[in-house]
Structures are given as structure tokens and as C-alpha cells.
Amino acid sequence: MSLQTSKQSFSKRALASLIGPDGYDFWAREFGTTAAWQRCFARVLCVERNGCNSLSIHLRPNKNFAGFQAGQHINVTAEIEGRRLTRSYSLSNTANSAMNLEITVRHDPQGKMSGHLHTAIKVGSVLEISQAFGGMSLPSGPECENPALLLAAGSGISPLMGLLRQRCETKTCPPTTLLYWDYDDAHFCFKDELNQLCANNPQLHVHRLTTRSAAQADGRISEEQIKQLHGDCRDTMVYACGGSDFVEAARALLSTQARDFTAEAFTPPATTANSEVQQQIAIQLNRSGRTITVSNQESLLDALEAQGIAVESGCRMGICNTCSCQKLQGSTTNQFSGEQNNATNSSIRLCISRANGPLQLDL
Ligand code: FES
């Protein structure tokens, strides 16, 4: 360690001992530096407009970021109109990218975070990010040579682009087919790069399929289309990413015949109907000493936020774990799977849990 570095870390430790790690990170954020004590901050290195209503943001995380695998996601947090908002984004690059991160953000006219990222984020801006999460990764070892079929719908291209780039980083890209659906030609991202990758990798085949093209739509995912464009899937590792309807359609077609089937949706599945009569339920928040009343028909996250109680959240669909909270007592139902959790002192995700009866939460 150089003298200067050791002096810097001494003053950093001294400062952190005075104001605490949280205070240190608060001021790091205020001063726009990524040199935080424990939180992950990342500086924007480059912003690329992709011409598909999306932009790719390249980020350099600080040393608190523990690394990632292609196909994973991060949460991005920004202060927008005085409120901290967090949303999950897929990483579209590979872990060999010198610890840089690339997220691709489609502009959603209703989306506060995507609007903020499209209009306010510039080279040099600092964003708070989470550690990477998610299990849609390629296998290691000889298994990675197996044929792969990547099924992307809309923004689902982002994590699959990471997997595709990773396969193309090997000496010879193993047999890989990408079927990529979007509304029309103007919405497809990464066009030039995909063309280039196909030109360099004879075993890579990319098909863009439109669902709402004025000229001629290719239609939605179907067995015939997959047979025609990829063939038999028995030896194939299938990865699917898109909205929940798309992912469920892909699962129904391929999960039993493919060698492996891995899927992630970026929209929540339909919630299971709650057959219970609507009731108001008392929730005791042990740390704050408050008791609130919520409906048994809504997620605990929605119910808490509706009462002005700020809870950290990210994906809002049970993937990122940001909203995890200790349930000290009571029973909840996972509103997607219908599974009940009656255990005391167990961790629940507030975004996908609804109360079955009185609850005590560690909030
Ligand atoms: S917000 Fe991601 S799991 Fe609840």
C-alpha cells in the first residue's frame, strides 16, 4: 500500500468512526463521489442512445460492488422529486467487461425512473446500485458447449444479450439461436452488434420477429415458429425473458422438452384470486411501535406505502429481495403462488405477500 493510499484510508477510517458508516455514505452521495464506506455507488461512464426508444448506460461501480454474472440484474436507486425510487434493471454485458456494468433502459412514458434515466442522467452522474442478483446464468465447464436457444421479448433482450455476448467470447461460439420479438422494426435494440456477431460466428443465428408490424407481423411465440427457426429442443438449454405472458407461453411450450429451461419475467404474473372475504387486518410494526390496518386483498408493500410508510423495494415482484422483512408472528400468502407462510420469525417479501390475519412485522 502506498503512503498516500494508507493516509487516505486512515482519514477515511477516522471520518467513519466520527460519523458512522451510514453518515459517511450519506455525505459521499451528497458530494457526488463513489468512494462510499459500504454502499454501492456507480459513476456513469457513457450513455448510448440505441435508436429503439432505449438507452444503454455504462457504469463503473465502486469497490463495494462484489461482481456479477452475465444475465443477472441490479437495483438502481435515484432521488426523483424528493423521493428515493428503486427499480431493477438487467445487466446486458459480461463479467469480462473490466467491472463495468451496462444496463439498457426503455423509455416508459409512465415510468418515473426510466424518465429520469433518459432525461437527467449524464456522463459523470452517480447512481446508487445494489449487488447483482438473479439466477439466469450460463453453466460453466463442458455444459456451456450445449446448444442454446435464447427467447427474448421486448426488454427481455437485455439479460439475454449478456448471455449471447458471453457465448461469443469463447473461441468458437457454440450453436446458439436468438429469437427476438418486439412490436416492429423500430423497437429492436443492438441491431448492428447482433449483425456483427452473426457475421463473426457461423453457429449463431438471430431472428427478429415483429408482433405489430404495419407491413407484416410474424406473430407471437408458437411451436411452429420454434421448430422452423431452431428445430428440436431436446439437447438445448433454453433461456426466456420477457413479460410474464410471454414467459409462461415459452414455459408451456418448452419446459418439458428442453434440456434445461430457465426463465425470468420482468412483469409480475397475475395474482392468484383471494377467495377470502375482504377484511381489514391489524398489522403491528414492532420497531416503530405503530399499528396500522390493511386490506387482506392487497400486497403488504402496497398497503404500507399507501399509508405513507417508506419501505425499500426494487423489482416489486419477488425477485430482488430488497423488500424482505422479518415476520415475527402471523400468517401471510404469496399472492402469485398461493403458498401460505405460517411460521414465526421468518423472512417474507412484502411485495408479494398479503396478510391472512393479524401480523407483527419487524418494521
Ligand atoms: S421488491 Fe424485489 S422482492 Fe420485493
Residues whose N, C-alpha, C, O or C-beta is under 5 A from the ligand:
A	BS01	FES	S313 G314 C315 R316 M317 G318 I319 C320 N321 T322 C323 R349 C351
